[in-house]
Amino acid sequence: MRRRTFLALGTASAAALAAAGWWSWLRTREASEKRTLGDDGAMIVAAIVPAMLAGALPVAGQERRTAIGEVVIGVDRAIAGLPAHARAEIGQLFALLALAPARRAFAGVASPWPEAGVAEVSAFLDRWRDSGWALKRSAYDALHQLILAAWYGNPRSWAAIGYAGPPKL
């Protein structure tokens, strides 16, 4: 890689992160104080859940939408319990993914999140999971851990895995 290319790439990346931070600041200023995710983060998580929990979610319409909504709430609750620096990093990730140009360039998802299909989101997650870039792998791991913890911490998922729930004392 030539020095000029490296500097141009670094400048473009810094501009994208600055734009994402500014967008995040604007969105969180407007977001409810009770919600950690904000509207953009909730929309992104709702798009990722069906791809990441393929086969584990209910198949039926309303039951499936309710389960996805519960996972979004669980992810929000989990993020709220993280240290401030981790919440800030996750907020930056969602702000970056919420910007259409960054979503296309960084995640490879052409469709807006509410319209993105399971196949498109699965391909994005696979690319991040197997990426040579540690930052993408770390972001995938964070999303994976948050979503799976929110789903398997939900009593709705317990019957499917044969878990009777915590012991009653």
C-alpha positions in Angstrom: 0.0 0.0 0.0 1.4 3.4 -1.0 1.7 6.2 1.6 -0.7 8.4 -0.3 -3.4 5.6 -0.4 -2.9 4.9 3.3 -3.3 8.6 4.2 -6.4 8.9 2.0 -7.9 5.8 3.6 -7.2 7.1 7.1 -8.7 10.5 6.4 -11.8 9.0 4.9 -12.2 6.6 7.9 -11.7 9.5 10.3 -14.4 11.5 8.5 -16.8 8.6 8.6 -16.3 8.1 12.3 -16.7 11.9 13.0 -19.9 11.9 11.0 -21.2 8.8 12.9 -20.3 10.5 16.2 -22.1 13.6 15.2 -25.1 11.7 14.0 -25.1 9.7 17.3 -25.0 12.8 19.3 -27.9 14.3 17.5 -30.0 11.1 17.8 -29.2 10.5 21.5 -30.1 14.1 22.2 -33.6 13.4 20.9 -33.9 9.8 22.3 -35.7 8.9 25.4 -33.6 8.9 28.6 -34.9 5.4 29.5 -33.7 3.8 26.3 -30.0 3.1 25.8 -30.3 1.9 22.2 -32.2 4.8 20.7 -34.4 4.4 17.6 -31.6 3.7 15.2 -30.0 1.0 17.5 -33.4 -0.6 18.1 -34.0 -0.7 14.3 -30.6 -2.2 13.6 -30.9 -4.9 16.4 -34.4 -5.8 15.1 -33.0 -6.3 11.7 -30.1 -8.4 13.0 -32.1 -10.7 15.4 -33.9 -12.8 12.7 -30.6 -13.5 11.0 -28.6 -14.3 14.1 -31.4 -16.3 15.8 -32.5 -18.1 12.6 -34.3 -21.3 13.6 -34.6 -20.3 17.3 -37.3 -17.6 16.9 -41.0 -18.5 16.6 -42.2 -18.8 13.0 -45.6 -17.3 13.4 -46.2 -13.6 12.6 -47.3 -11.9 15.8 -45.4 -14.3 18.0 -42.3 -13.7 16.0 -42.6 -9.9 16.1 -43.2 -10.1 19.9 -40.1 -12.3 20.4 -37.9 -9.9 18.3 -39.3 -6.9 20.3 -38.4 -8.7 23.5 -34.9 -9.4 22.3 -34.5 -5.7 21.4 -35.6 -4.7 24.9 -33.2 -7.3 26.4 -30.3 -5.9 24.4 -31.2 -2.4 25.5 -31.3 -3.6 29.1 -27.9 -5.3 28.7 -26.3 -2.3 27.2 -27.7 -0.1 30.0 -25.8 -2.3 32.5 -22.4 -1.9 30.7 -19.7 0.6 31.8 -20.0 4.0 30.2 -17.0 3.5 27.8 -18.6 0.3 26.5 -22.0 2.0 26.1 -20.2 4.8 24.1 -18.5 2.3 21.8 -21.7 0.4 21.1 -23.4 3.7 20.5 -20.8 4.7 18.0 -21.2 1.3 16.2 -25.0 1.8 15.9 -24.5 5.4 14.8 -22.1 4.3 12.1 -24.4 1.5 10.9 -27.4 3.9 10.9 -25.7 6.2 8.3 -26.7 4.9 4.8 -23.3 5.5 3.2 -21.5 3.8 6.1 -24.0 1.0 6.2 -23.3 0.3 2.5 -19.5 0.7 2.7 -18.7 -0.7 6.1 -21.4 -3.4 6.5 -22.2 -4.1 2.8 -26.0 -3.8 3.5 -27.6 -1.9 0.6 -31.1 -1.9 1.9 -32.3 0.3 4.8 -32.3 -1.8 8.0 -36.1 -2.3 8.2 -36.2 -3.5 4.6 -33.0 -5.7 4.8 -33.7 -9.4 4.3 -32.4 -12.2 6.4 -30.0 -13.3 3.7 -28.5 -9.8 3.3 -28.0 -9.4 7.0 -26.7 -12.9 7.4 -24.1 -12.2 4.7 -23.1 -9.0 6.5 -22.7 -10.9 9.8 -20.7 -13.7 8.2 -18.3 -11.1 6.6 -17.8 -9.4 10.0 -17.4 -12.7 11.9 -14.7 -13.9 9.4 -13.1 -10.5 8.7 -9.4 -10.0 8.8 -10.0 -6.7 10.5 -10.1 -7.1 14.3 -12.5 -4.2 14.8 -15.2 -5.9 12.7 -14.7 -9.2 14.5 -15.0 -7.4 17.8 -18.2 -5.6 16.7 -19.6 -8.9 15.5 -18.7 -10.6 18.9 -20.4 -7.8 20.8 -23.6 -8.0 18.7 -23.6 -11.8 19.0 -23.2 -11.9 22.7 -25.8 -9.2 23.4 -28.4 -10.7 21.1 -27.9 -14.3 22.3 -27.9 -13.2 26.0 -31.1 -11.3 25.5 -32.8 -14.3 23.7 -31.6 -17.1 26.0 -32.2 -14.9 29.1 -35.9 -14.6 28.0 -38.2 -17.2 29.4 -39.9 -17.5 26.0 -36.8 -19.4 24.7 -36.4 -21.8 27.6 -38.9 -24.5 26.5 -37.2 -24.9 23.1 -33.9 -25.8 24.8 -35.4 -27.9 27.6 -34.6 -25.4 30.4 -37.2 -25.4 33.2 -36.0 -22.0 34.5 -34.1 -21.1 37.6 -34.7 -23.2 40.7 -37.4 -21.9 43.0 -36.1 -21.4 46.5 
